[in-house]
C-alpha cells in the first residue's frame, strides 16, 4: 500500500479546526490572575494583574480572619454573534485568590488601590513581632 506524503496537510487541518471550533466564554471556567506577594517591613503587599476590570464594580477585597481574599469577575462585553472568526486568549469569568496571613488582620489595616491594571493590596503590620527564629540543626551521630 502506498502512502502519499502531504507535508502541510496536518498543519492545514490544525488551522482549519482551530478556526472552525467555536470558542465561548463558558469554555473556560474562570481564571486565576497572576499574583506577586512581598513582605515589605512589617507589611504584606500583594499585587494582582487585573487589566480591563472595573475595580469598583468587578473586584472585592476582604479579610476573613487570617486570610486575605480577592475575588471578582472579568466580563466579556464583546458581541458573541459578530461576523467573522474569533480567537480568544484572554480568559473570562469569576476568580478567587486567597492569601494566608501569619496572624488575623485588622480590617482597618488593609488598603487597596488600582492603577494601570494592577490591584495592590497592603495589609499593614501583619508581620509585626513575627521575626523568624533560627533553629540549630544537629548532625546525626
C-alpha positions as CSV (number, residue, x, y, z in Angstrom):
1,X,0.0,0.0,0.0
2,X,1.5,3.3,-1.0
3,X,1.3,6.4,1.2
4,X,1.3,9.9,-0.2
5,X,3.0,12.5,1.9
6,X,1.4,15.8,2.2
7,X,3.7,17.8,4.5
8,X,1.3,20.6,5.1
9,X,-1.9,18.6,5.3
10,X,-1.7,18.2,9.0
11,X,-0.9,21.9,9.6
12,X,-3.7,22.9,7.3
13,X,-6.2,20.6,9.2
14,X,-5.0,22.0,12.5
15,X,-5.6,25.6,11.4
16,X,-8.9,24.8,9.9
17,X,-10.1,23.0,13.1
18,X,-8.8,25.9,15.2
19,X,-10.8,28.5,13.2
20,X,-13.9,26.3,12.8
21,X,-14.2,25.4,16.5
22,X,-16.3,27.9,18.4
23,X,-14.6,29.5,21.5
24,X,-17.1,30.8,24.0
25,X,-16.9,32.5,27.4
26,X,-18.2,29.3,29.0
27,X,-15.4,27.1,27.6
28,X,-13.0,28.1,30.3
29,X,-14.4,28.4,33.8
30,X,-12.9,31.4,35.4
31,X,-9.2,32.2,35.7
32,X,-6.6,32.9,38.3
33,X,-4.9,36.3,37.9
34,X,-1.2,36.4,38.4
35,X,-0.2,37.5,41.9
36,X,3.0,38.9,43.3
37,X,3.4,38.8,47.2
38,X,6.1,40.5,49.1
39,X,6.9,41.3,52.7
40,X,7.9,45.0,53.0
41,X,9.0,45.6,56.6
42,X,6.0,44.6,58.8
43,X,3.6,44.8,55.9
44,X,2.3,42.3,53.3
45,X,2.0,43.8,49.8
46,X,0.0,41.7,47.3
47,X,-0.2,42.8,43.7
48,X,-2.7,41.2,41.3
49,X,-2.7,41.6,37.5
50,X,-6.3,42.5,36.6
51,X,-6.2,44.5,33.4
52,X,-9.6,45.5,32.0
53,X,-11.5,45.2,35.2
54,X,-13.5,48.0,36.8
55,X,-12.1,47.9,40.4
56,X,-15.2,49.4,41.9
57,X,-17.7,47.0,40.4
58,X,-15.8,43.9,39.4
59,X,-13.4,43.3,42.4
60,X,-13.9,42.6,46.1
61,X,-11.2,42.6,48.7
62,X,-12.0,41.0,52.1
63,X,-10.2,40.0,55.2
64,X,-11.5,36.7,56.8
65,X,-9.5,36.1,60.0
66,X,-6.1,35.0,58.8
67,X,-7.0,35.1,55.1
68,X,-6.9,37.9,52.5
69,X,-9.5,37.1,49.8
70,X,-9.6,38.9,46.5
71,X,-12.4,37.9,44.2
72,X,-14.1,39.3,41.1
73,X,-15.1,38.7,37.6
74,X,-13.8,39.6,34.2
75,X,-16.8,40.0,31.9
76,X,-16.7,39.6,28.1
77,X,-18.6,42.6,26.7
78,X,-17.9,41.9,23.1
79,X,-20.7,40.7,20.8
80,X,-20.8,36.9,20.6
81,X,-22.7,37.0,17.4
82,X,-20.3,39.2,15.5
83,X,-19.4,38.1,12.0
84,X,-16.0,36.6,11.3
85,X,-13.7,34.3,13.1
86,X,-12.6,34.9,16.6
87,X,-9.6,33.8,18.6
88,X,-9.8,34.2,22.3
89,X,-6.7,34.1,24.5
90,X,-8.0,36.3,27.3
91,X,-9.8,34.3,30.0
92,X,-13.1,35.5,31.3
93,X,-15.2,34.5,34.3
94,X,-15.0,34.7,38.0
95,X,-11.9,34.3,40.1
96,X,-10.9,34.0,43.8
97,X,-7.4,34.3,45.2
98,X,-6.7,33.6,48.9
99,X,-3.5,34.7,50.7
100,X,-2.8,33.1,54.1
101,X,-1.7,35.7,56.7
102,X,0.6,34.9,59.7
103,X,-2.0,36.4,62.1
104,X,-5.5,37.7,61.9
105,X,-5.5,41.1,60.3
106,X,-7.4,44.2,61.5
107,X,-9.6,45.2,58.5
108,X,-8.7,48.9,59.2
109,X,-5.1,47.9,58.5
110,X,-5.9,46.8,54.9
111,X,-5.8,49.2,52.0
112,X,-6.3,48.6,48.3
113,X,-5.5,50.6,45.2
114,X,-5.9,50.0,41.4
115,X,-3.5,51.5,38.9
116,X,-2.7,50.6,35.3
117,X,-4.4,47.2,35.6
118,X,-2.7,46.2,38.8
119,X,-4.6,45.8,42.1
120,X,-2.2,46.4,45.1
121,X,-3.4,45.3,48.5
122,X,-1.4,46.2,51.6
123,X,-2.0,44.6,55.0
124,X,-0.2,46.9,57.4
125,X,1.6,45.4,60.4
126,X,0.7,41.8,59.7
127,X,4.3,40.7,60.2
128,X,5.0,42.9,63.3
129,X,6.5,40.7,66.0
130,X,6.8,37.7,63.7
131,X,10.6,37.7,63.1
132,X,11.9,34.3,62.3
133,X,13.8,32.3,65.0
134,X,16.7,30.2,63.8
135,X,16.7,26.6,64.9
136,X,20.1,24.9,65.1
137,X,20.3,21.7,63.1
138,X,22.1,18.8,64.9
139,X,24.3,16.4,63.0
140,X,23.3,12.8,63.5
141,X,25.8,10.7,65.4
